[in-house]
Amino acid sequence: MTTLKELLAQQAQLAKQIEEVRKAEVAGAIKQVKAIIEEYELTADDIFPQRRAPSASTSGTPKVKGVAKYQNRIDPNLTWTGKGRKPEWVITFLANGGTLEELEIKSN
């Protein structure tokens, strides 16, 4: 029966062999890619085209996330729409016995 120590030694040897083979295969792949680039006279822009210009919907204006429904009583800059995952400050407030109703932003 094989011992744990023997298996760990085999594992270490396999890991070393795997890394050596990986390096050799990557080197071969790079050599092939370089040969293709040279053969077809490719440029970096041919292979990695620049991102296209943003469309009208992504014109740099920030996306509106929604109207805040809840506000932190200690730091009014922390708000939450009530949609999606609860922020940590809401979770903490609720864990300490507070209610969501206490955090609601009252409209005047």
C-alpha positions as CSV (number, residue, x, y, z in Angstrom):
1,M,0.0,0.0,0.0
2,T,1.2,3.5,-0.9
3,T,1.8,5.9,2.0
4,L,0.6,9.5,2.2
5,K,4.2,10.7,2.1
6,E,4.9,8.7,-1.1
7,L,1.7,10.1,-2.7
8,L,2.7,13.7,-1.8
9,A,6.1,13.2,-3.3
10,Q,4.5,11.9,-6.5
11,Q,2.2,14.8,-6.5
12,A,5.1,17.3,-6.2
13,Q,6.9,15.5,-9.0
14,L,3.8,15.6,-11.2
15,A,3.3,19.3,-10.5
16,K,6.9,20.0,-11.6
17,Q,6.4,17.9,-14.8
18,I,3.1,19.7,-15.5
19,E,4.8,23.1,-15.2
20,E,7.6,22.1,-17.5
21,V,5.3,20.7,-20.1
22,R,3.1,23.8,-19.8
23,K,6.1,26.1,-20.4
24,A,7.2,24.1,-23.4
25,E,3.7,24.2,-24.9
26,V,3.3,27.9,-24.3
27,A,6.7,28.5,-25.9
28,G,5.6,26.5,-29.0
29,A,2.4,28.4,-29.2
30,I,4.2,31.7,-29.0
31,K,6.5,30.6,-31.8
32,Q,3.6,29.6,-34.0
33,V,1.8,32.9,-33.3
34,K,4.9,34.9,-34.2
35,A,5.3,33.0,-37.4
36,I,1.7,33.7,-38.4
37,I,2.1,37.4,-37.5
38,E,5.3,37.6,-39.7
39,E,3.8,35.7,-42.6
40,Y,0.7,37.9,-42.8
41,E,2.4,41.1,-41.7
42,L,-0.1,41.6,-39.0
43,T,0.0,44.6,-36.6
44,A,-1.2,44.8,-33.0
45,D,-4.3,46.7,-34.2
46,D,-5.1,43.8,-36.6
47,I,-5.0,41.4,-33.7
48,F,-6.3,43.6,-30.9
49,P,-8.6,46.2,-32.5
50,Q,-9.2,49.4,-30.5
51,R,-12.6,49.6,-28.8
52,R,-15.1,51.3,-31.0
53,A,-16.6,54.7,-30.1
54,P,-19.3,54.6,-27.5
55,S,-22.8,54.5,-28.8
56,A,-25.4,57.1,-27.9
57,S,-26.6,55.0,-25.0
58,T,-23.1,54.9,-23.4
59,S,-22.2,58.5,-24.1
60,G,-20.5,59.0,-20.7
61,T,-23.6,60.1,-18.8
62,P,-23.9,58.1,-15.6
63,K,-26.7,55.6,-15.4
64,V,-29.5,56.6,-13.0
65,K,-29.8,53.8,-10.5
66,G,-33.1,54.9,-9.1
67,V,-34.6,57.1,-6.5
68,A,-33.3,56.5,-3.0
69,K,-36.0,55.2,-0.6
70,Y,-33.9,54.6,2.5
71,Q,-31.2,56.8,4.1
72,N,-28.7,56.1,6.8
73,R,-29.5,58.1,9.9
74,I,-25.9,58.7,10.9
75,D,-24.5,59.4,7.4
76,P,-27.2,60.9,5.1
77,N,-24.9,60.3,2.1
78,L,-25.6,56.6,2.4
79,T,-28.8,55.8,0.6
80,W,-30.5,52.7,-0.9
81,T,-33.3,52.4,-3.4
82,G,-34.7,49.3,-1.7
83,K,-33.9,47.2,-4.8
84,G,-31.1,44.6,-5.0
85,R,-28.9,43.5,-2.2
86,K,-29.1,45.4,1.1
87,P,-26.1,47.5,1.8
88,E,-24.0,46.6,4.9
89,W,-25.3,49.7,6.8
90,V,-28.9,48.5,6.4
91,I,-28.1,45.0,7.5
92,T,-26.3,46.3,10.6
93,F,-29.1,48.6,11.4
94,L,-31.7,45.8,11.1
95,A,-29.5,43.4,13.1
96,N,-29.4,46.0,16.0
97,G,-33.2,46.0,16.2
98,G,-34.0,48.8,13.7
99,T,-36.7,48.6,11.0
100,L,-36.8,49.6,7.4
101,E,-39.6,52.0,8.2
102,E,-37.2,54.0,10.4
103,L,-34.8,54.4,7.5
104,E,-37.4,55.6,5.0
105,I,-36.8,59.0,3.4
106,K,-39.8,61.1,4.3
107,S,-41.0,63.3,1.5
108,N,-42.1,66.8,2.5
